[in-house]
Amino acid sequence: MIRAGIIGTGNIGTDLLLKILKTNFITPVIFAGRRLDSDGMKIAIQKNVQITDKGIQYFIDNPNCCDVVYDCTSAADAKLHAKVFADQGIKVIDLTPAKIGPLCVPSINSRVILDCDNVNMITCGGQASMPMLNLISKYCDKLDYIEVVSQIASKSAGMATRINIDSYIHTTEMAIKQFTKCENCKVILNLNPAEPCVDMQTTMFLKFQNINFEDLVEEIYKKIKELKTYIPHYELVLPPVINDDILVLSIKVKGTGDYLPEYAGNLDIINCAAIEVTKNLF
Amino acid sequence: MSKIIITDSSLRDGNHAVKHTINLDQIKKYCQFADQAGIPILEVGHGNGLGASSLLIGLSPHTDEQILTAARENLKTSKLGIHIIPGIATVNKDIEPAINIGVDIFRIATHCTEATLSKSHIEYLKSKDKTVIGVLMMSALADTKTLVENAKIMEEYGAEAVVIMDSTGTYLPKDVYERIDSLKNNLKIDIGFHAHDNLGLATANSLTAVNYGAKYIDACIRGFGAGAGNAHLEMLIPVLEKSGYEVDIDFQKVIIEADKVMDYLVPSAPVSTPVNVLTGLNRLFSGFEKPIIKASKLFGIEYSSLIFELGNRKLVAGQEDLILEVAQKLKK
């Protein structure tokens, strides 16, 4: 079993804890935060997971208590934490937009975790779109422009997401450039307050040169099948279509409802990706 | 006599009426007029603001840099304003370049319930000593209490004024009174109002806003804006002046330009069509007009029943995909 620590006991950390408990290859050894009375802490206690309110200090006081740490704090804190874990040789799967280590999408480059101390899980929109965009880039001569528009439910975006909305955009754009070699891209995030809450949806628009569309469509369906093994509710809601020389496709991601409601597919997908990449350490 | 500051949004909201295709020549010409007529603030750019040129919303023929530079070079007395939506525009990519070009007024806009999205943008601009105004869009979708809470959040972040937009063209004068009055009573900063003319009330609502203490009012020449259009600049100026407010714009020049723009900027002055009336009444985003007509034709249903059903579901902008789905269900 892989011994895992989680630092950050908010929405992401708590949902991740419940997901880890469902796996048969990761065991959570410590759930570290700052407030013992938080909802996440209460859940951890119920599940008999060891907790601490000492945050990063716990890991300093208990060196090598785990093999891997999921950092679910903030970009600023993750940067401070990285050194502590690096000194102890603990791998870090970073769920903040800190971008300390290489960007990682399990279906594209999950083995990067074997060579690096720290990998970054990009963003929810990044995890939803990158497998498709990377695939499309292989079925055309060149991609001239990529636009990724994600819609998430207002209620699924906490204050940290809101304050860091720019880094969501910049990090996702950086990933697009890296995984498609297309330098010209735009990322848009819409928070939708409609009730009942909307599911996470990501629509991609691409301008391309010489596309092998038939083969691409076939590969897209194969890829979705593969993705569903770790993101159960990853659905193609608008199958790829070319209209006015623009390729459009749209993905919807429902969550599994472990901690957060099903509409929070945006939080779910990044946790699913974090667990999937951990498999390489097993 | 209290002074009212008019923001002329013709070169921004007007872009919605022409699929965001206003070009540099049009910008230069209109800026020269605005400058000479003494328009206090001229808002320029893509309909959804900085960084919004996209396949999703519509492509601009020019970059933001070209648009803002053209405007800047032709404005000496009028202040240059821009619209910024967090989630589309970022500080590094869009706001910093705009500061360098010399934009004067930065309006940070969010959906009326999402003011917390404006925190990093407003605080950054304040740290650079820039004039920042908060904007709450689609404001008819929130009750007065929620609107006040969101306006206070923008005030707390450092906005120097908050403008509420009746993006759906829904308000009656009494709705405007209730909201502006409440905002005045609960905020220390100035309040502004942006009307749409779906119910033929854009001018009346703007006057009501001023009567209850709004200081900033948006208007467009010939109402050139999204859907049914905005408050008409050439109507609003005399209405405010006759009501005893100081506007400080050369009305003579405005009324002449209101004719001229039909030759170089406004292909047809907006009017409120039956669809606009119904979307206004049902608090639906003005941009739904075309998808609604398309979907009702496609499924052979009355657009009125589709609009009522969409209104019941409280659709918000960005849910265009649901229009087809609802139309399909109504057909059955």
Interface residues (C-beta under 8 A of the other chain):
Chain A: Y145 E147 V149 Q151 S154 M159 R162 I163 N164 I165 D166 I169 H170 K186 I188 L189 N190 L191 N192 P193 A194 E195 V198 Q201 T203 F205 I246 S250
Chain B: G51 S54 L55 L56 P86 G87 I88 T90 V91 N92 K93 H111 T113 E114 T116 L117 K119 S120 H121 L141 K314 L315 V316 G318 Q319 D321
